[in-house]
Amino acid sequence: MTLENILHRATPESQGVDSTSILAFVNELDQTINEVHSLMLLRHGQVIAEGWWSPYAPHLPHMLFSLSKSFTSTAVGLAIAEGRLSLDDPVFSFFPGETPKKASDNLKAMRVRQLLCMSTGHDQDTLGPLMQRRPHNWVKAILALPVKHKPGTHFVYNTGATYLLSAIIQKVSGEKLIDYLQPRLFAPLGIQNATWETCPLGINTGGYGLSVKTEDIARLGQLYLDKGRWQGVQILPEAWVAEATARQVSNGSNPESDWEQGYAYQFWRCRHNIYRGDGAFGQYCIVMPAQDAVLAITAGVEDMQPVLNVVWKHMLPAMRPAPLPADAKKQAALAHKLAELAFTPPLGKPAPKLARSISGKRYQLDINASGMQQLAFEFTDQGCTLTLKIADREQQVQCGNGAWMHGMVHLEGPEPSRVAASGAWLTPDTYAITLRLYETPFIRTYTCRFTGDTVQVNTTGNVSFGPKEGPTLVGKLLEN
């Protein structure tokens, strides 16, 4: 059966939601949260509001981080339905050649179920030690770590556990997780061009590394809201959806925290009997069963709880049981707001005389951990062409003057990133360049202060798993 993969659009009022409530919600996100990148709200299966803060856009993927886990969980549910594995299969049974010779009783007791609900018995996220040592074989490295608690008795958020689920899917299916999901989930739901990072052995990372569009996040949420059915076809067993989204373990007792309402199978339980998948820096797939609604959000925020607070504040009381009278004026005001969402390029002062004297000059940087070796600036009325030499790769970035200019840049890793760049003079001797890596949560700002024949470069980021500020780099002017 061929499925229609279009998400239909409707006015908020036709689905029982006041446009003014959505407008208040978007305004608060825009004014107080600051770095929300996109949102899509569905009610009764209809898209009633959607918006992207330019340069983020509907056709662009966004890095999901741990929201990837909910897709991995879905793959496990599909594999169980196909009889490829069960929740009670021992984890070590899938990896006979990679299990320690003297496996502990706790490791032997670990089941697929405990990988799903983060109760493996580890006392810390196994991804941390993995990233420190960077082993070639991640499965072997994780299985070698101590399992200090009896599996099923201790919750700890464990991205390495989700990686093991990905490895298990590859073991039982003979194909990578992303390829396994393609005909079973992505194609039926209309999710196209998904990408997923892999480990050195070619296994998808599972717990992070997936990139899809905002609408694709909403599609996953709608599948779960509809108990595994997509446009009348049962894609995922209804019983699995119920179990995968139910509280499986306790993870705290703070009634005000949406991170302490219990954990399911790679989904978080929320207040108000809501559940969600989420990822670092504000990637959300929020499913509201009582309201028959789904909300997808991408962002680049440090604290994720305030975003949920704003959702509960505005959206829960806005959901009415019956359609509301049409109101063209309210709908037009909401549509105008959603259409004009944008991040303003950095504004600065007129270019000083210094810009002409350093234009075209090249600076050699001291050896540094970032691998940045040289910088050069070419100033025009339209902005600046920044030439970067990083790890012996020379590249140019066009930085607009009061505007975003789009390009590609290699900052780290093997693949280039799409970037929107803009620059501004902050003072007569200081030029700041802002790079929005708009398929990710990340923003990089390079503040360059020129003194004589030297430049000092300070790098800052909006969000990071480590320090947001890098060490000051010093460059010396090279003779032509």
C-alpha positions as CSV (number, residue, x, y, z in Angstrom):
1,M,0.0,0.0,0.0
2,T,1.3,3.4,-1.0
3,L,1.2,5.9,1.8
4,E,0.5,9.6,1.3
5,N,3.4,11.3,3.2
6,I,2.0,14.9,3.2
7,L,1.4,16.5,6.6
8,H,-1.7,18.6,6.0
9,R,-2.0,22.2,7.1
10,A,-5.0,23.7,8.9
11,T,-5.8,26.9,10.8
12,P,-5.3,26.8,14.6
13,E,-9.0,27.6,15.3
14,S,-10.2,24.8,13.1
15,Q,-8.3,22.4,15.4
16,G,-9.5,24.0,18.6
17,V,-6.5,26.3,19.3
18,D,-6.6,30.1,19.6
19,S,-4.1,31.7,17.3
20,T,-3.4,34.3,20.0
21,S,-2.2,31.7,22.4
22,I,0.3,30.3,19.8
23,L,1.4,33.9,19.0
24,A,2.1,34.5,22.7
25,F,4.0,31.2,22.9
26,V,6.2,32.1,19.8
27,N,6.8,35.7,21.2
28,E,8.0,34.3,24.5
29,L,10.3,31.9,22.8
30,D,11.6,34.7,20.6
31,Q,12.1,37.2,23.4
32,T,13.2,35.1,26.4
33,I,14.7,31.8,25.2
34,N,16.7,33.5,22.5
35,E,18.1,30.6,20.5
36,V,15.1,28.6,19.3
37,H,15.8,27.7,15.7
38,S,12.5,26.1,14.6
39,L,9.1,24.8,15.7
40,M,6.2,22.8,14.3
41,L,3.0,22.3,16.1
42,L,0.4,19.6,15.2
43,R,-3.1,19.2,16.5
44,H,-5.3,16.3,15.5
45,G,-2.6,15.3,12.9
46,Q,-2.7,18.8,11.2
47,V,0.1,21.3,11.2
48,I,-1.3,24.4,12.7
49,A,1.9,26.5,13.2
50,E,5.4,26.3,11.9
51,G,8.3,28.6,11.8
52,W,12.1,28.8,11.3
53,W,14.3,31.6,12.5
54,S,16.3,32.5,9.4
55,P,19.0,31.4,8.4
56,Y,17.5,28.1,9.7
57,A,14.9,26.8,7.2
58,P,12.4,24.1,6.6
59,H,14.3,22.2,4.0
60,L,17.5,22.0,6.1
61,P,18.3,19.2,8.5
62,H,19.3,19.9,12.1
63,M,21.6,17.9,14.4
64,L,19.5,16.0,16.9
65,F,22.0,14.8,19.5
66,S,20.2,12.5,21.9
67,L,16.8,12.9,20.2
68,S,18.5,10.2,18.0
69,K,17.8,7.8,20.8
70,S,14.1,7.8,20.2
71,F,14.7,6.7,16.6
72,T,17.0,3.9,17.8
73,S,14.4,2.8,20.2
74,T,11.9,2.6,17.4
75,A,14.3,0.4,15.4
76,V,14.4,-2.0,18.4
77,G,10.6,-2.1,18.5
78,L,10.5,-3.0,14.8
79,A,13.2,-5.7,15.2
80,I,11.4,-7.3,18.1
81,A,8.2,-7.3,16.1
82,E,10.1,-9.2,13.3
83,G,11.3,-11.7,15.8
84,R,15.0,-10.8,15.5
85,L,15.5,-10.2,19.3
86,S,13.6,-9.8,22.6
87,L,13.7,-7.5,25.5
88,D,15.1,-10.2,27.7
89,D,18.0,-11.3,25.5
90,P,21.4,-11.0,27.3
91,V,23.4,-8.2,25.9
92,F,26.7,-10.2,25.9
93,S,25.0,-12.9,23.8
94,F,25.2,-10.7,20.7
95,F,28.9,-10.1,21.0
96,P,30.6,-13.4,21.7
97,G,34.0,-12.2,20.3
98,E,34.0,-8.9,22.1
99,T,32.9,-9.8,25.7
100,P,35.6,-9.9,28.4
101,K,36.9,-13.4,29.1
102,K,36.0,-13.0,32.7
103,A,32.6,-11.3,32.4
104,S,31.1,-10.1,35.7
105,D,27.8,-11.5,36.9
106,N,26.3,-8.0,36.4
107,L,27.4,-7.9,32.8
108,K,25.9,-11.4,32.2
109,A,22.7,-10.2,33.8
110,M,22.3,-7.1,31.6
111,R,19.4,-7.4,29.1
112,V,18.3,-5.4,26.1
113,R,15.5,-4.0,28.3
114,Q,18.1,-2.3,30.5
115,L,19.9,-0.8,27.6
116,L,16.6,0.8,26.6
117,C,15.7,2.3,29.9
118,M,19.2,3.3,31.0
119,S,19.4,0.9,33.9
120,T,22.5,-1.1,32.7
121,G,24.2,-1.0,36.1
122,H,26.9,1.4,35.1
123,D,27.7,4.2,37.5
124,Q,28.4,6.7,34.7
125,D,27.7,7.3,31.1
126,T,29.9,4.9,29.2
127,L,30.3,7.3,26.4
128,G,32.6,9.5,28.5
129,P,35.4,7.0,28.9
130,L,34.9,6.0,25.3
131,M,35.5,9.5,24.0
132,Q,38.6,9.9,26.3
133,R,40.3,6.8,24.9
134,R,38.9,6.8,21.4
135,P,39.2,3.0,20.9
136,H,38.7,1.4,17.5
137,N,36.2,-1.1,18.8
138,W,33.6,0.7,20.8
139,V,31.5,-2.4,21.7
140,K,34.5,-4.2,23.2
141,A,35.5,-1.0,25.1
142,I,32.0,-0.5,26.6
143,L,31.6,-4.2,27.6
144,A,35.0,-4.0,29.4
145,L,33.8,-1.2,31.7
146,P,32.8,-2.1,35.3
147,V,29.1,-2.8,35.9
148,K,28.9,-1.8,39.5
149,H,25.2,-2.2,40.1
150,K,22.8,-5.0,39.4
151,P,21.1,-4.2,36.1
152,G,17.6,-2.8,36.5
153,T,18.3,-1.3,39.9
154,H,20.2,2.0,39.1
155,F,19.4,4.7,36.5
156,V,22.2,6.6,34.8
157,Y,21.8,8.4,31.5
158,N,24.0,6.3,29.3
159,T,24.6,7.1,25.6
160,G,26.9,4.2,25.3
161,A,23.9,1.9,26.1
162,T,22.1,3.3,23.0
163,Y,25.2,2.7,20.9
164,L,25.0,-1.0,22.0
165,L,21.4,-1.1,20.8
166,S,22.6,0.2,17.4
167,A,25.3,-2.5,17.3
168,I,22.7,-5.1,18.2
169,I,20.4,-4.0,15.4
170,Q,23.4,-4.3,13.0
171,K,24.2,-7.8,14.3
172,V,20.7,-9.1,14.0
173,S,19.8,-7.4,10.6
174,G,23.1,-7.4,8.8
175,E,22.8,-3.7,8.0
176,K,23.4,-0.4,9.7
177,L,20.7,1.1,11.9
178,I,20.0,3.9,9.4
179,D,19.7,1.4,6.5
180,Y,17.5,-0.9,8.7
181,L,15.1,2.0,9.4
182,Q,15.0,3.2,5.7
183,P,12.2,0.9,4.4
184,R,10.5,0.3,7.8
185,L,10.3,3.9,9.2
186,F,11.9,6.6,7.0
187,A,10.2,5.7,3.7
188,P,6.7,5.1,5.1
189,L,6.8,8.4,7.1
190,G,8.4,10.3,4.2
191,I,11.6,11.1,6.0
192,Q,14.2,11.8,3.3
193,N,18.0,12.3,3.3
194,A,18.6,11.4,6.9
195,T,22.2,11.1,7.9
196,W,23.7,9.3,10.9
197,E,27.3,9.4,12.3
198,T,29.2,6.1,12.6
199,C,31.9,4.7,14.9
200,P,35.3,3.6,13.5
201,L,33.8,0.2,12.7
202,G,30.9,1.7,10.7
203,I,28.2,1.2,13.3
204,N,25.8,4.1,13.6
205,T,26.4,5.9,16.9
206,G,22.7,5.3,18.0
207,G,22.6,7.6,20.9
208,Y,23.4,10.7,18.9
209,G,24.5,11.7,15.4
210,L,21.2,11.7,13.5
211,S,20.3,14.7,11.4
212,V,16.8,15.2,10.0
213,K,14.4,18.1,9.3
214,T,12.0,19.7,11.8
215,E,9.1,18.2,10.0
216,D,10.7,14.7,10.3
217,I,10.8,15.1,14.1
218,A,7.1,16.0,14.0
219,R,6.4,12.9,11.9
220,L,8.0,10.6,14.5
221,G,5.9,12.3,17.2
222,Q,2.7,11.8,15.2
223,L,3.5,8.2,14.7
224,Y,3.8,7.6,18.4
225,L,0.7,9.8,19.2
226,D,-1.3,7.6,16.8
227,K,-0.1,4.5,18.6
228,G,2.2,3.3,15.8
229,R,-0.2,4.0,12.9
230,W,0.7,6.2,10.0
231,Q,-2.2,7.3,7.8
232,G,-4.1,4.1,8.6
233,V,-1.3,1.6,8.4
234,Q,0.3,0.0,11.5
235,I,4.0,0.8,11.2
236,L,5.0,0.1,14.8
237,P,3.1,-2.3,17.1
238,E,0.7,-0.5,19.3
239,A,1.8,-2.5,22.3
240,W,5.4,-1.4,21.7
241,V,4.4,2.3,21.6
242,A,2.6,1.9,24.9
243,E,5.5,0.2,26.6
244,A,8.2,2.3,25.0
245,T,6.6,5.6,26.3
246,A,5.5,4.4,29.8
247,R,7.6,5.0,32.9
248,Q,10.0,2.1,33.2
249,V,12.4,3.4,35.8
250,S,12.6,6.2,38.4
251,N,15.1,9.0,37.7
252,G,14.4,11.5,40.5
253,S,11.7,13.0,42.6
254,N,11.7,16.8,41.9
255,P,8.1,17.6,40.9
256,E,9.2,20.7,39.0
257,S,11.7,19.0,36.8
258,D,10.8,17.4,33.5
259,W,14.0,15.3,33.9
260,E,12.8,13.5,37.0
261,Q,9.4,12.2,36.0
262,G,10.7,8.7,35.0
263,Y,12.4,7.3,31.9
264,A,10.9,5.0,29.3
265,Y,12.6,3.3,26.4
266,Q,14.7,6.2,25.1
267,F,11.9,8.6,25.9
268,W,11.6,10.9,28.9
269,R,8.4,11.1,30.9
270,C,7.2,14.7,31.5
271,R,4.9,16.5,33.8
272,H,1.2,16.6,32.7
273,N,1.3,13.0,31.5
274,I,3.3,14.0,28.5
275,Y,6.4,12.3,27.0
276,R,9.2,13.4,24.8
277,G,12.4,12.5,23.0
278,D,15.0,15.2,23.4
279,G,18.6,16.1,22.5
280,A,21.3,18.4,23.9
281,F,20.9,22.1,23.4
282,G,17.1,22.0,22.8
283,Q,16.0,19.4,20.3
284,Y,12.5,18.2,21.2
285,C,9.9,15.8,20.0
286,I,7.0,16.4,22.5
287,V,4.0,14.2,22.4
288,M,0.9,15.3,24.3
289,P,-1.6,12.5,24.3
290,A,-4.4,14.1,26.2
291,Q,-4.3,17.2,24.0
292,D,-3.8,15.1,20.8
293,A,-0.9,17.3,19.9
294,V,2.8,17.1,18.8
295,L,5.4,19.8,19.1
296,A,8.8,19.6,17.3
297,I,11.5,22.1,18.3
298,T,15.1,22.6,17.3
299,A,17.4,25.1,19.2
300,G,20.8,26.0,20.6
301,V,20.0,26.6,24.2
302,E,22.0,25.9,27.4
303,D,19.1,25.2,29.7
304,M,16.4,23.0,28.2
305,Q,13.9,23.2,31.1
306,P,12.8,26.9,30.4
307,V,11.7,25.9,26.9
308,L,9.4,23.2,28.3
309,N,8.1,25.6,30.9
310,V,7.0,28.0,28.1
311,V,5.3,25.1,26.3
312,W,3.3,24.1,29.3
313,K,2.5,27.7,30.1
314,H,1.0,28.6,26.7
315,M,0.1,25.4,24.9
316,L,-1.7,23.2,27.4
317,P,-4.4,25.7,28.3
318,A,-4.7,26.6,24.6
319,M,-5.9,23.2,23.5
320,R,-9.7,23.2,23.4
321,P,-11.9,20.1,22.8
322,A,-13.8,21.6,19.8
323,P,-13.1,23.9,16.9
324,L,-13.2,27.6,17.6
325,P,-14.7,30.3,15.4
326,A,-12.5,31.4,12.6
327,D,-10.7,34.6,13.2
328,A,-8.8,35.9,10.1
329,K,-7.2,38.8,12.0
330,K,-5.7,36.6,14.7
331,Q,-4.5,34.1,12.1
332,A,-2.9,36.8,10.0
333,A,-1.0,38.2,13.0
334,L,0.3,34.7,13.8
335,A,1.2,34.0,10.2
336,H,3.1,37.3,10.0
337,K,5.1,36.6,13.1
338,L,6.0,33.1,12.0
339,A,7.1,34.4,8.5
340,E,9.3,37.1,9.9
341,L,11.3,35.0,12.4
342,A,15.0,35.7,12.0
343,F,18.3,36.2,13.7
344,T,19.6,39.7,13.1
345,P,23.2,39.8,11.9
346,P,25.6,41.5,14.2
347,L,25.6,45.3,13.9
348,G,28.7,47.4,14.4
349,K,30.5,50.6,13.6
350,P,31.6,52.0,10.2
351,A,34.9,50.4,9.0
352,P,37.9,52.2,10.5
353,K,41.0,53.2,8.5
354,L,42.6,50.2,10.0
355,A,40.5,48.0,7.7
356,R,42.3,49.3,4.7
357,S,45.8,48.8,6.1
358,I,45.2,45.2,7.2
359,S,43.1,44.2,4.2
360,G,44.9,41.4,2.3
361,K,47.4,40.8,5.0
362,R,48.1,37.3,6.5
363,Y,48.7,36.4,10.1
364,Q,50.6,33.3,11.3
365,L,49.1,32.0,14.5
366,D,51.0,30.3,17.3
367,I,50.6,26.6,17.5
368,N,47.3,25.8,19.2
369,A,44.9,22.9,20.0
370,S,42.3,24.1,17.4
371,G,44.7,23.5,14.5
372,M,44.1,27.1,13.2
373,Q,47.3,28.2,11.5
374,Q,46.7,31.3,9.5
375,L,44.2,34.1,9.1
376,A,43.7,36.7,6.4
377,F,41.1,39.5,6.0
378,E,40.0,41.2,2.8
379,F,37.5,44.0,3.5
380,T,35.0,45.5,1.1
381,D,31.8,47.5,1.4
382,Q,29.9,44.3,1.4
383,G,31.8,42.7,4.3
384,C,34.9,40.6,4.6
385,T,36.4,37.6,3.0
386,L,38.0,35.6,5.8
387,T,40.7,33.2,4.8
388,L,41.3,30.4,7.3
389,K,44.1,27.8,7.3
390,I,43.2,25.0,9.6
391,A,45.1,21.7,9.7
392,D,46.8,22.6,6.4
393,R,43.4,23.2,4.7
394,E,42.9,26.7,3.4
395,Q,39.4,27.9,2.9
396,Q,37.5,31.2,2.5
397,V,34.4,32.4,4.3
398,Q,32.4,35.3,3.0
399,C,31.2,37.5,6.0
400,G,28.4,39.9,5.2
401,N,28.2,43.5,6.5
402,G,24.8,43.7,8.2
403,A,23.7,40.5,6.4
404,W,24.3,36.8,6.5
405,M,26.3,35.2,3.7
406,H,26.1,31.5,3.1
407,G,29.0,29.1,2.5
408,M,30.8,26.0,3.7
409,V,33.6,25.7,6.2
410,H,35.7,23.0,7.8
411,L,36.2,23.8,11.5
412,E,36.6,20.3,12.8
413,G,35.9,16.7,11.7
414,P,36.1,15.4,8.2
415,E,32.9,17.0,6.8
416,P,32.4,20.7,6.0
417,S,29.5,22.6,7.7
418,R,27.0,24.9,6.1
419,V,27.5,28.3,7.6
420,A,25.9,31.8,7.6
421,A,28.5,34.4,8.4
422,S,28.5,38.0,9.2
423,G,31.1,40.5,10.6
424,A,31.1,43.8,12.4
425,W,33.6,46.3,13.7
426,L,33.0,46.6,17.5
427,T,35.7,49.3,18.0
428,P,38.3,50.9,15.8
429,D,40.7,48.0,16.5
430,T,38.3,45.0,17.0
431,Y,36.4,43.0,14.4
432,A,34.1,40.2,15.3
433,I,33.0,37.4,13.0
434,T,29.9,35.4,13.8
435,L,29.4,32.0,12.2
436,R,26.1,30.2,12.5
437,L,26.5,26.6,11.7
438,Y,22.8,26.4,10.8
439,E,22.4,22.6,10.6
440,T,23.6,22.4,14.2
441,P,22.9,24.2,17.5
442,F,26.3,25.9,17.3
443,I,27.4,29.5,16.8
444,R,31.1,30.5,16.8
445,T,32.2,34.0,17.3
446,Y,35.8,35.1,16.5
447,T,36.7,38.4,18.1
448,C,39.9,39.8,16.4
449,R,41.8,42.6,18.0
450,F,44.6,44.2,16.0
451,T,47.6,45.8,17.6
452,G,50.6,46.8,15.5
453,D,51.7,43.7,13.6
454,T,49.7,41.2,15.8
455,V,46.2,40.0,16.1
456,Q,44.6,38.4,19.1
457,V,41.7,36.1,18.4
458,N,39.2,35.0,21.1
459,T,36.8,32.2,20.2
460,T,33.5,31.8,21.9
461,G,30.5,29.5,21.4
462,N,26.9,29.7,22.4
463,V,26.7,26.1,23.7
464,S,29.2,23.4,24.3
465,F,29.8,20.2,26.2
466,G,33.0,21.8,27.5
467,P,34.2,25.3,27.9
468,K,32.5,27.8,25.7
469,E,35.6,30.0,25.4
470,G,38.8,28.9,23.8
471,P,42.3,30.2,24.7
472,T,43.4,33.4,23.2
473,L,45.3,32.9,19.9
474,V,48.0,35.3,18.9
475,G,49.0,35.8,15.3
476,K,52.0,37.7,13.8
477,L,51.8,39.6,10.5
478,L,53.6,37.7,7.7
479,E,55.7,39.7,5.3
480,N,54.5,39.7,1.7
